[in-house]
Amino acid sequence: MTETNHPEEQLKQLGVELPAVAAPVAAYVPAVTQGTLVYTSGQLPFVDGALPATGKVGAEVSPEQAKELAARCAVNALAAVKSVIGDLARVTRVVKVVGFVSSDPSFTGQPQVINGASELLGEVFGEAGVHARSAVGVAVLPLDSPVEVEIVVEYA
C-alpha cells in the first residue's frame, strides 16, 4: 500500500468490494478487539451469503479454486475487522493468518492454498500486510467449506 492509498481503494483496484460482515453460523461474533489487536473469527468464503464451492481440496475443489476462495475468506475477514474498528486505514499491521483447508487425504498443498489470503493482504497493506502464518489441513470445515481463514491485525 502506498502512503496515499486507502486499503479499500486498494481492494477496488483489485476488483474487490468489501462485503457486509457475514452473519455468524453459530454462537460467536465476527471479530473482537483486545488492546490494539483485532482477532477475527474464522471466515468462510461466502459470496452474497452463499458458499461458491463445497467439498475437499484435491477432490471436489481444485487447488487453484481453493486459493481464490482463501482470498475471499481474507476479504470477509477484513469486513469483520472494519466492523469493529470502523476504518481499515487504522490497520497498522497484519500480525497473523491462520488458514484451514478441508483436504483430501492425499492433498499436501495447504500452504499454496492459503497463499490466496496472504497475497491479497500483501496487495492491500503492502509491507504492513506481511505476517506470520499457519496453513493446516483438516478433515472437514463448517458447511463443507473448502477453506476457512482467521486473521489478527494491529490497529491505531
C-alpha positions as CSV (number, residue, x, y, z in Angstrom):
1,M,0.0,0.0,0.0
2,T,1.4,3.4,-0.9
3,E,1.2,6.1,1.7
4,T,-1.8,7.7,-0.1
5,N,-3.9,4.6,-0.9
6,H,-6.6,3.6,1.5
7,P,-6.9,-0.2,1.9
8,E,-10.5,-0.1,0.5
9,E,-9.1,1.7,-2.6
10,Q,-6.5,-1.0,-2.9
11,L,-9.3,-3.6,-2.8
12,K,-11.2,-1.7,-5.5
13,Q,-8.1,-1.6,-7.7
14,L,-8.1,-5.4,-7.3
15,G,-11.7,-5.5,-8.4
16,V,-12.9,-6.4,-4.9
17,E,-15.7,-4.8,-3.0
18,L,-15.7,-5.1,0.8
19,P,-18.9,-7.0,1.7
20,A,-21.2,-6.7,4.7
21,V,-20.0,-8.8,7.6
22,A,-21.0,-12.4,7.2
23,A,-23.6,-13.5,9.8
24,P,-22.1,-16.0,12.3
25,V,-23.2,-19.6,11.7
26,A,-23.0,-20.4,15.5
27,A,-22.6,-18.7,18.9
28,Y,-19.8,-16.2,18.3
29,V,-19.1,-12.7,17.0
30,P,-17.2,-12.0,13.7
31,A,-14.4,-10.0,15.5
32,V,-13.3,-8.7,18.8
33,T,-10.7,-6.2,19.9
34,Q,-8.2,-6.6,22.7
35,G,-5.8,-3.7,23.3
36,T,-4.6,-2.7,19.9
37,L,-5.3,-6.1,18.3
38,V,-8.3,-7.3,16.3
39,Y,-9.0,-11.0,16.3
40,T,-11.4,-12.3,13.7
41,S,-13.4,-15.5,13.9
42,G,-12.8,-18.0,11.2
43,Q,-14.2,-16.6,8.0
44,L,-15.7,-18.8,5.3
45,P,-15.6,-17.7,1.6
46,F,-19.2,-16.5,1.5
47,V,-20.2,-14.5,-1.6
48,D,-23.6,-12.9,-1.2
49,G,-24.4,-15.2,1.7
50,A,-23.6,-18.5,-0.1
51,L,-20.5,-20.7,-0.5
52,P,-19.4,-20.7,-4.1
53,A,-18.0,-24.2,-3.7
54,T,-18.0,-27.1,-1.2
55,G,-16.0,-30.2,-0.7
56,K,-12.4,-31.3,-0.2
57,V,-9.5,-29.6,-1.8
58,G,-7.7,-32.1,-4.0
59,A,-11.0,-33.9,-4.8
60,E,-14.2,-31.8,-5.5
61,V,-12.3,-28.5,-5.3
62,S,-9.1,-27.7,-7.3
63,P,-6.2,-26.1,-5.5
64,E,-6.5,-23.1,-7.8
65,Q,-10.1,-22.6,-6.9
66,A,-9.3,-23.1,-3.2
67,K,-6.7,-20.4,-3.4
68,E,-9.3,-17.9,-4.8
69,L,-11.6,-19.0,-2.0
70,A,-8.9,-18.3,0.6
71,A,-8.6,-14.8,-0.8
72,R,-12.3,-14.4,-0.4
73,C,-12.0,-15.5,3.2
74,A,-9.4,-12.8,3.7
75,V,-11.8,-10.2,2.2
76,N,-14.5,-11.3,4.6
77,A,-12.1,-11.1,7.5
78,L,-11.3,-7.5,6.5
79,A,-15.0,-6.8,6.6
80,A,-15.1,-8.2,10.1
81,V,-12.1,-6.1,11.1
82,K,-13.8,-2.9,9.7
83,S,-17.0,-3.8,11.7
84,V,-15.1,-3.3,15.0
85,I,-12.6,-0.5,14.2
86,G,-14.6,1.5,11.7
87,D,-11.9,2.1,9.1
88,L,-9.3,-0.3,7.5
89,A,-6.9,2.7,7.3
90,R,-6.5,2.2,11.0
91,V,-4.8,-1.2,10.4
92,T,-1.0,-0.8,11.1
93,R,0.0,-4.4,10.7
94,V,-1.4,-7.8,9.8
95,V,0.1,-9.9,12.6
96,K,-1.1,-13.5,12.0
97,V,-3.1,-15.5,9.5
98,V,-4.4,-19.0,10.3
99,G,-5.8,-20.9,7.3
100,F,-7.7,-24.2,7.4
101,V,-8.0,-26.3,4.3
102,S,-10.6,-29.1,4.1
103,S,-8.3,-31.6,2.4
104,D,-8.5,-34.9,0.5
105,P,-6.1,-37.2,2.4
106,S,-3.6,-37.2,-0.4
107,F,-3.6,-33.3,-0.7
108,T,-0.5,-31.6,0.8
109,G,-0.6,-28.2,-0.8
110,Q,-2.2,-26.3,2.1
111,P,0.4,-23.5,2.1
112,Q,-0.2,-22.7,-1.6
113,V,-4.0,-22.5,-1.0
114,I,-3.6,-20.1,1.9
115,N,-1.3,-18.0,-0.2
116,G,-4.5,-16.7,-1.7
117,A,-5.3,-14.9,1.6
118,S,-1.6,-13.9,2.3
119,E,-1.1,-12.5,-1.2
120,L,-4.4,-10.5,-1.0
121,L,-3.4,-9.0,2.4
122,G,0.0,-8.1,1.0
123,E,-1.6,-6.3,-2.0
124,V,-3.9,-4.4,0.2
125,F,-1.5,-3.4,3.0
126,G,2.0,-3.7,1.4
127,E,4.8,-4.3,3.9
128,A,2.2,-4.0,6.8
129,G,0.5,-7.0,5.3
130,V,3.5,-9.3,5.7
131,H,2.5,-11.7,8.6
132,A,3.2,-14.9,10.5
133,R,1.0,-17.8,9.3
134,S,-0.2,-21.3,9.8
135,A,-1.8,-23.4,7.0
136,V,-3.5,-26.5,8.3
137,G,-5.2,-29.4,6.6
138,V,-8.4,-30.6,8.2
139,A,-10.9,-33.4,7.6
140,V,-14.0,-31.1,7.4
141,L,-15.0,-27.5,7.9
142,P,-18.3,-25.8,8.7
143,L,-21.0,-26.1,5.9
144,D,-18.5,-28.3,4.0
145,S,-16.5,-25.2,3.1
146,P,-13.2,-25.9,1.4
147,V,-11.3,-23.2,3.3
148,E,-11.5,-21.0,6.4
149,V,-9.3,-18.1,7.4
150,E,-8.9,-16.1,10.6
151,I,-6.6,-13.1,11.0
152,V,-5.1,-11.0,13.7
153,V,-4.3,-7.3,12.9
154,E,-2.9,-4.4,14.9
155,Y,-4.5,-1.1,14.7
156,A,-4.1,2.5,15.9
